[in-house]
């Protein structure tokens, strides 16, 4: 039977990916130090480099927060309207 699958937190992944991005050590050296497969380190490095631009994009972060707030408001409105429709159906039933 194989070894148990390990789960790494985001801070650990970030630290390993930063070491890989610096290029001071090879992937093999990092893999032997950390016990993580080199392909996994490459994946974390790619995610860091691709997603890093989002860190400095203030408008993108604010826009996502605004969209999430608007989405929540719309779900609330949908719920209220559905309740009103059900109430109106119930009150209008005797007239049919």
N, C-alpha and C positions, 0 to 999 in steps of 0.2 A: 504494500500500500504506500502511496506517495505521501509527501509532506502536506501539512495543513496549509491552506491558502492564507496568506497574510494580508491584512488590510492596513494601508498606510494613510496617515492623515495628510491633509493638504499642505501643512507646513513642511513635513518631511519631503513630500514630492517636490515642493518648490525649491527646497535647499539642494536636493540632488540634481534637479533640472538646471539650477543656476550653476552648479559646479560643472555640469556637462556643457553648458553654454559658454562658460569662461574659456574652456579648452585647455586648461592647465594640465588636466589628466585625460587619458584616453578612456573610452567607454569601458574597456576591459578592466582598467585599474579601478574605476568607480564601481563597477559591478562586483569586483572582488572585495572592495572595502565595505560596500553596503549590503551585499548579499542579494541584490536585485539584478535580474537578467538585463543584459545590455540593450535588448530590443525594447524593454519596458522603459529604460532610461531614455532611449531615443524618442519614444512616444511622449514622455513627460516633457522633454526638451522641446519637441515640436509644438506641443500644446502651449507651453510657456511663450515661445516665440510668436505663435499665431495669435494668442490671446493677450499678449502684452500690450498691444496697441490700445486695447479697450481700457486699460488702467489710466491712461492719460487723456482719454476722450471724455471730458467732463459732460459734454452735451449728451453723449450716448447714455451715460449712467443716469443723468437727470431725466432723460427721455424715457428710459425703461421704468423708472420709478413713477413718472407721471402716467404712463400707459397702464401700469399695474393699478394705480389709484382709480383711473377712469374705468378700467375693467370691473373693479369691485363695485363702483357706483352703478354701472350698468346692470350687473347681476342683481343688485338690490332692487333696482327699478323693475326688472323683469319679474322678480318675486312679488313685489307689490301689485303689479298689473295682473299677474296670474291670480292672486288672491281676490282682487276686485272683480275679475271676470267670473270666478267661481261664485262669489257673493251675489253678483247680478243674475247669474243663471238660477241660483237658488230662489231669489226673490221674484224672478219673472216666471217661474214654473207654474204657479197657480193661474196665470193669465192665458195659458196656452190651452 
